[in-house]
Amino acid sequence: MTDKRVNGSAVVTSPQNTVEGFVKEFLRELSFGQGVTLERASVNDQYLALARTVRQYLMARWLETLQRQREAQAKSVAYLSAEYLLGRQLDNALLATDLTEVVEEGLASLGIELQTLRDQETEPGLGNGGLGRLAACFVDSLATMSVPCIGYGIRYDYGIFRQTFVDGWQVEQPDNWLALGAPWEFPHPEAAVTVHFGGRTETYDDEGVERTRWVHDWDVLGVPFNYMVPGYQNGRVNTLRLWSAKATQAFDLQIFNSGEYVDAVRAQTFAENISKVLYPEDSTPQGKELRLQQQYFFVACSIKDFVDYVLPEDFDLHRLPERIIFQLNDTHPVIAVPELMRVLVDEKKWDWDEAWAVTQQCFAYTCHTLLPEALEVWSVELMGRLLPRHLEIIYRINEEFLAEVAAKHPGDDALLERMSIIAERPERSVRMAYLATVAGSKVNGVAALHSDLLRDKVLPDFSAYWPDKFTNVTNGVTPRRFVRLSNPALSELITEAVGVGWVTDLERLRGMEPLADDQEFREKFRAVKAHNKERLSTLLQARDGITLPADAMLDVMVKRLHEYKRQTLKVLHIVTLYDRVLRGELDPATMQKRVFAFGAKAAPGYHMAKQIIGLINHVGATINDDPRLGGALTVVFPPNYNVTLAETLIPAADLSEQISLAGKEASGTGNMKFALNGALTIGTDDGANVEIRELVGDDNFFLFGLLEPQVADLVAAGYQPGRYYEEDPALKRAVDLIASGTFSGGDGSVFAPLVQNLLTEDRFLALADYRSYIDAQDRVDAAYADVEGWTRSAILNVARSGFFSSDRSMWDYIDRIWHTPPVVSR
Ligand SMILES: *Cc1c(COP(=O)(O)O)cnc(C)c1O
């Protein structure tokens, strides 16, 4: 259903919101949808029928939301993101419709347990980590706030790989998330759009005006799959539209007519490869041709969709900025800029200047990184081959931009070279972040510190040139999924304390502050934590055969595996504690018991990250089995960290590890999820940690490590990790334990590359921050021993973290960038 086709008022009505109403529809879905009787239905049949039944309750609201938005001629956000890490859909849909109890009771009357069906759902892992999860939180918030939004992205056949461990080493398995059926999506092959690739450009005379046309070489169909994005109990349902690549008719005909049948079929596969698989690199773009195909594919589909189908037929595109803002989630969709220019100039036959004026108002860009290697560039050679017309347009954008800069700064050739969208070295390439900055009406970083560094370090010439273009919007997470759904026990306690309104107005958590001093409330809060730990323990036992010891502090580090995030520093802490016990400095009978829980996927080609995963598992295997520790330290690393696992892990955590090198983590959102669920943070002065610490207070946060300017100075002076190793005996012993093969059956060569890297390069200064980290961890142990004091701090973390709702992020985007008010009820 493309939006346009819903004419008149919505004709569907929701099934009755009663146990009987639900059971009737569920049984209908089982028989008419799945074609099975209740007696013969498998768990998967039951799950699919349930999903389709719940969908029915959302359908009328969906159609009505679209209708209302069309009537209001409201401005929409088009969120362009190559990734959406959605997590499971069923529970969120039940919450949005307030159907959980009705469904639980209705299923029970049929002898079915809701939890069994929940567990049947495979989460759509259409993202790598924080960036994709952010997109999912944002669309949730916009729906809940009744702000019109279409999320555009790619329906990958295979999402992020499923991680397994073999002898402690990561082995990737394909994520065939569609295998058992996809009940949440609505495919619309009839609304497919064609996307062109390759070929050349030529000029022609159009009644006295010279124009350019793109003579393409091959094409592919983009088939839209729509997903409902329900608001929280507000009757709104927005749309997420993910594109799937399909071979065009031309391929089919070719196959039919071709003597070379096999080759023709192979060509078809080639086209459909575009949406086959999500690239599993997180913040390290690989410059692969297929990746650029994916990027152009989904933005070309999305722009065509919005212009041709979402807008009314007779819409004057000069008024496009009144109806749309395309938000670029990192540089992955930036090719949308020359695409809109191509549509306006080549297809609609506008003048360049009027097209550029409109285009500049239609885009805004969010930067997500500070790592230079994460800034995406495409070689001119590749772009010219795949998208020749777009390359020409980029050249012209650059030419006119540099002419403007030159007029303001005559004679400053170095400035022109620095600001050019085209880099000349090491090869001629397009700097996508620069293109986004030149084209965007606004450029934002994702936490206060990050936005400052973005202005001062990443794009200094641009921020000097356009000071007003740069702004900050600190990231957030949806309290629906990451508190209300994932932590029912805490949710109940919060509601008791401050009423139900917190779910959509998270600042109300402030009302809990005084209760931090209430003994009885603290006891209840501890009971919630204990309950969540038990729930985690049950899950890990069933999922991975992992047994969690009772009465231990749960110390959690979950996030993508990357050297800048410094999982290695965490390992050095664990090894140091181990060494202290072996040397008799710590008594396992009296020391603070800890469970260290890790979750992390490494990009399959990122060898150092895979070494680190191997190290964590090998250290774990050694320590967990060593009787001299008497079970005081336990390392667990459940494989395949994803949203579903996060939802059980985070609510159980006591300590949140946010230990990236200062100046490297743009924001982090895991850090926010932990604080909201009552974990205390041990963290560096980095990303949104800075704002978390400011809000929760220094007494309720364990700060350690170099500050960003100190990092910059140390690196400028020539950082020598070997000196820290030589000068700190505890550090030396920890590194030596790893180097000597203590954790690898006596074979020191296993982790030699990692050790070598630490001692000679250590790009992210783990050794420089080691002492400060260890001292902070000792403070953590002391603080945890004060049960009442720790609980008080944990409650204050929850009470003071309302700022980190993605609803607040969305209000900030609306206020500073989008200017898209909610569409309120008639
Ligand atoms: C929140 C989240 C992330 C981001 O975690 P960071 O610690 O901010 O890097 C990554 N993966 C999943 C599954 C998440 O839920």
The ligand as a Gaussian input file, in Angstrom:
#p B3LYP/6-31G(d) Opt

LIG

0 1
 C       22.561000       0.000000      22.255000
 C       23.168000      -1.067000      21.439000
 C       24.418000      -0.874000      20.867000
 C       25.242000       0.383000      21.080000
 O       26.069000       0.194000      22.208000
 P       27.290000       1.195000      22.523000
 O       27.742000       0.751000      23.865000
 O       26.695000       2.572000      22.558000
 O       28.290000       1.011000      21.469000
 C       24.973000      -1.897000      20.118000
 N       24.318000      -3.061000      19.939000
 C       23.111000      -3.285000      20.483000
 C       22.451000      -4.599000      20.262000
 C       22.482000      -2.297000      21.244000
 O       21.273000      -2.534000      21.763000

